[in-house]
Amino acid sequence: MPDLELYGTAACPYTAEMREWLEWHRRTFREYDIERDQEARERLKQIVTPPFAVPILLEDGKVIEVGWRGRSCLVAK
């Protein structure tokens, strides 16, 4: 099974929508709030360049989706 990671923020409604979609489809994933988790934010900086548009979904360490259905929240550096 692929390793899924969801990077987002508590304030972003699209992060919540992506989370709900993953849960509805019974996908196992880890979620990180990049505004509260500095280590997660630093890991994300190794993969994408700030400013971040969240949600960001990674599969096995590779970005597979940025935003949710064409919508996203911008997060400052």
C-alpha positions as CSV (number, residue, x, y, z in Angstrom):
1,M,0.0,0.0,0.0
2,P,1.4,3.5,-0.9
3,D,2.6,5.8,1.8
4,L,0.3,8.9,1.7
5,E,1.0,12.2,3.5
6,L,-1.4,15.1,3.6
7,Y,0.2,18.5,4.3
8,G,-2.2,21.4,5.0
9,T,-3.4,23.8,7.6
10,A,-6.3,23.8,10.2
11,A,-7.7,26.9,8.6
12,C,-7.8,25.7,5.0
13,P,-11.3,24.3,4.1
14,Y,-9.7,22.4,1.1
15,T,-7.4,20.5,3.4
16,A,-10.5,19.4,5.4
17,E,-12.2,18.4,2.1
18,M,-9.2,16.3,1.0
19,R,-9.0,14.7,4.4
20,E,-12.7,13.8,4.3
21,W,-12.3,12.3,0.7
22,L,-9.3,10.2,1.8
23,E,-11.2,9.0,4.9
24,W,-14.4,8.3,2.8
25,H,-12.2,6.1,0.5
26,R,-10.6,4.4,3.5
27,R,-7.1,5.5,2.5
28,T,-4.5,5.4,5.2
29,F,-2.5,8.6,5.5
30,R,-0.6,10.8,7.9
31,E,-1.6,14.5,8.1
32,Y,0.6,17.4,9.0
33,D,-0.3,21.0,9.8
34,I,2.5,23.1,8.4
35,E,1.6,26.1,10.4
36,R,1.9,24.2,13.7
37,D,4.5,21.6,12.8
38,Q,7.8,23.2,12.0
39,E,9.5,19.8,11.2
40,A,6.8,19.0,8.7
41,R,7.2,22.4,7.1
42,E,10.9,21.9,6.8
43,R,10.3,18.5,5.2
44,L,7.9,20.0,2.7
45,K,10.5,22.7,1.8
46,Q,12.7,19.9,0.5
47,I,10.0,18.9,-1.9
48,V,8.2,22.1,-3.0
49,T,9.1,25.8,-3.0
50,P,7.3,28.2,-0.7
51,P,4.9,29.9,-0.7
52,F,2.8,26.7,-0.3
53,A,-0.6,26.2,-1.8
54,V,-2.3,23.6,0.5
55,P,-3.5,20.9,0.6
56,I,-0.5,19.0,-0.8
57,L,-0.8,15.2,-1.1
58,L,2.4,13.1,-1.3
59,E,2.6,9.4,-2.3
60,D,5.8,7.7,-1.4
61,G,7.5,11.1,-1.0
62,K,6.4,12.5,-4.3
63,V,3.8,15.2,-4.9
64,I,0.7,13.7,-6.5
65,E,-1.7,16.6,-5.9
66,V,-1.6,20.3,-5.0
67,G,-4.9,21.8,-4.0
68,W,-8.3,20.1,-4.0
69,R,-10.4,20.2,-7.1
70,G,-8.7,23.3,-8.4
71,R,-8.9,25.2,-5.1
72,S,-6.2,25.8,-2.5
73,C,-5.1,28.1,0.4
74,L,-1.9,30.0,0.1
75,V,0.4,29.8,3.1
76,A,3.3,32.3,3.6
77,K,6.9,31.2,3.9
